Amino acid sequence: MATLTGTGISTRLDSFAAGKEAALSAYHQIGRNDPGIAIVFISTIFDQELVLQGIRSIIKDPKLIGCSSAGSISTYGPKRDSVAVFIISSDSIEFTCGIGREISKNSRLAGHKASKQASDSAHKPKQAYVLFSDSFSGNSTNILRGAQETLGTSFPIIGGGSCNTECTKKTYQYIGSEIKTDSVAGVLFSGDIKLGMGQSSGWQPIGKPHKITKARFNIIKEIDKKIAVELYQEYFEKPFEELQKERICKLGISYPIGLRWPGDSKKYLTRVPLMTEDAGSLVMNGDVQEGQDINLMMGDKEAVLESAKEAASEAIGNIKGYKIKFAVIFSDIARLLLLRKDAHKEIDLIKEIIGKNTPILGCYTFGEYAPFDISESKGQSHFNNQGISIALFSE
Amino acid sequence: MDVYIIISALTIGILFILYYFEKNRRTASEKLNKRLQDIINQLDSQAKIIIKTDLALNRAQEELDKKITGLYTLHELGKEISSTFNIDNLFGLINQPFVLKLGFSKLLIMLKNDASGMLATRSSVGYSEVEIKTIESELNKRKFINSLFKKEQSVIVNRENENISQEYSLLDILSVESFITAPIIVKDEPVGFILMGNTSVYGKAIEGDSELLSILAGQIGTAIENTKLYTELFGSHKELERRVAERTQELEKLNEELKNLNKMKSDFISAVSHELRTPLTSIKGYASILMAGKLGDVLPAQKERLEKIDKHSNSLVHLINNLLDIARIESGKVQMDMKDISLKEILDSIVDIITPQVKEKNVSLKVTSNTKFDKIKADQIQLERALLNLLSNAVKFTPEKGRVLIDIQEKDNDIQFSIEDTGIGIPPQDIPKVFQEFFRADNALDQKIKGSGLGLSLVKKIVEAHKGKIWFNTELGKGTRFTFTLPKY
């Protein structure tokens, strides 16, 4: 049997029916073989419980993992406001899942627990870890750090932050038949797998460089010795009230802060401000460091599309000629907001490189986990934003 | 000493020169730095302009996307609405995914109760039952109706237009940061409103939303109207069906009674005819014996009376036989003896029989037939009887030198027989009664012509017993054409 994949996408307005339709379509495509894992992405416009019930009405027992998303990415292209069910059936790949709760209390511990649970149940050689975390609670850098403590710093980790229709609304993580928030859910792929990964962003620095002069973990207190929020006030000519609390987030998704990557002045890890504190500090969705050179970043359609090609080419280069079974793609929500109707072009360009008929499973995330600057960092995954990360799997 | 002074002066001079150069270098460097800083600041200012433009473009694109998504979603809903005539189904379609797709998180559809005039919620998204009750109570109590749906235009309310104090407090009642409403109009009367709102400051209702909401309110209004019309139509249809069923039942009952009466009539006629035929046979027999002189000589006057007795007895026997036949055919006691018979033979036979009568009356008789199909499945005796009856009538009611035509045609699966005459025709008032038993047309000629008034009735019964149809066309003073069809097989 080897490995079979099935993809089901539904946009029906009836939540239960949408779940059932997507699951049925995916289940048919694997020829009704036993599903090894169901990876599910559900837009928050749907009643999450009802969608899962719909999916479970078709596929009752298998392992299920996933998260809420702004839209799905599949062989059929991107689809906003959809329910996506991807089923993988394989006799060579072992799938083991884990969950870490209360990331807002201790992100590192939650990340550690999820990966350990998945790792402890695996019997075959561990090859790749895919994780989905709550984007608005906790610290994504620490979630990743927790996973790397279990699996190893250079272990291939890919994934992203779950989404909602609005910046700061609750997001959901799924494991089995449970719907969680404030959690991280992960699935470990073990067995005889070859992997090729690639990542790129396409966001460019704009304006003059700045320096973080005071920061702690994921909170920037001062930039250029001025209150951090002033950076956004200055560039966007908005009073503090308009950027207060979570209001800055929507702006920050499209115009994040880029942290200059040491050793390469052209590369930036990006962070999105989730909210402001009363004193004007910026709460970012990943760690920052005092003394780091930063820039305000801006996206450009052409550069973003070009970056998708770069990521795909990098992934193809890394899989070293093995026949691709399927691809896992996570694209940042910022890319969807920038590309809008042209979002399909990004996926089309990737398909041209990885093969038009390669099954694709993925979704739009709020921040991605992927190896950053693979050649320099020996494949170590980082938490980044505005990027597209691609993992190609081969048996 | 002098040397010391010279060295000191030289040193001072050198230092001065060095100081001079250093000062110049620093000034140049500062100038360069300042210039660089100016350039960076200039670039930064340009970056701000780029960001501003980018933001404006994004906002425009976002609004356009929202509108396109909204219109597409409304189009999808419109298709669903057009296929439902159930108002609850309609409101079921305006569900959470639908509302979120339009970019809102809360929905209320409230309609005015016809009797009480109070607002009642018909559909909601994003509110609990308790919240709905509170909202209903607040809206009804505070008489917000005017501001919500008596206006003909949609209303946008957010925290920024605080001057509308009443509507501002609505934001708190509805637990939203902004909302938009549109009246639902049915037959030019506002019957309620649809409201969509957002709890987030991001999704503020904008002008572009009002068009979408007005379209949606219009669709709902039309659907309510259609549903009402459908319900009324369905009710009328049901009432009509009930009445038809009631009437049909009554007619069936009457029909049954008529059938019973008809049967009783047939039985009565049959019984009476039998009872009459036996003594009539005796009368006829005795009259024959008397006429034959077997009981002694018969005077001419007696013979004349006896012949009348015999003649009238024959008429009476004929009448009774016809009556009996009608009764028997009607009651189904007589089965048609269906056999393949030759049309030509039938025609020859009846022409033979009628020819003396035709000659006596001095009318012409013509037979036309274009049938390729010579055979027909029929009861030969009964068919001949029907044809003879019609022919005999035609000859009887056609004046001298008139014309009688027998025509036989093939009509699909039927054979059509027509007997046409140039006789006196049937008066319009008698047309409906022609096939009634004992009916005789009310005209001078008819009174002179003898007949029982059973012939045409019998013909009709015979044709119908063959699963055929009979009708006629007539014109007073010009003639009549009787036509009947019989199935070929």
Contacts between the chains, C-beta under 8 A, distances in Angstrom:
chain1	res1	chain2	res2	distance
A	13	B	76	7.9
A	13	B	93	7.2
A	13	B	95	6.0
A	13	B	97	4.5
A	13	B	98	5.6
A	14	B	95	7.5
A	15	B	96	7.6
A	15	B	97	6.8
A	44	B	100	7.4
A	45	B	96	6.8
A	45	B	97	4.5
A	45	B	100	3.6
A	45	B	101	6.0
A	46	B	96	7.5
A	46	B	97	5.7
A	47	B	96	6.2
A	81	B	97	7.2
A	81	B	100	7.6
A	81	B	101	5.9
A	165	B	100	6.1
A	166	B	200	5.2
A	166	B	202	5.7
A	166	B	203	6.9
A	167	B	202	6.9
A	169	B	200	7.7
A	206	B	47	4.7
A	206	B	50	6.5
A	206	B	51	6.8
A	207	B	43	7.2
A	207	B	44	4.7
A	207	B	47	3.6
A	207	B	48	7.2
A	207	B	51	7.9
A	208	B	40	4.8
A	208	B	41	7.4
A	208	B	43	6.6
A	208	B	44	4.5
A	208	B	47	7.6
A	234	B	48	7.6
A	235	B	47	7.2
A	235	B	48	5.6
A	235	B	51	5.5
A	236	B	51	6.6
A	236	B	52	7.9
A	236	B	55	7.1
A	237	B	48	7.3
A	237	B	52	7.2
A	247	B	201	6.3
A	247	B	202	7.7
A	250	B	202	5.5
A	254	B	58	6.8
A	255	B	51	6.9
A	296	B	47	7.6
A	296	B	51	7.8
A	298	B	50	7.4
A	298	B	51	6.8
A	298	B	54	6.6
A	337	B	58	7.9
A	340	B	61	6.2
A	340	B	65	5.8
A	341	B	65	7.5
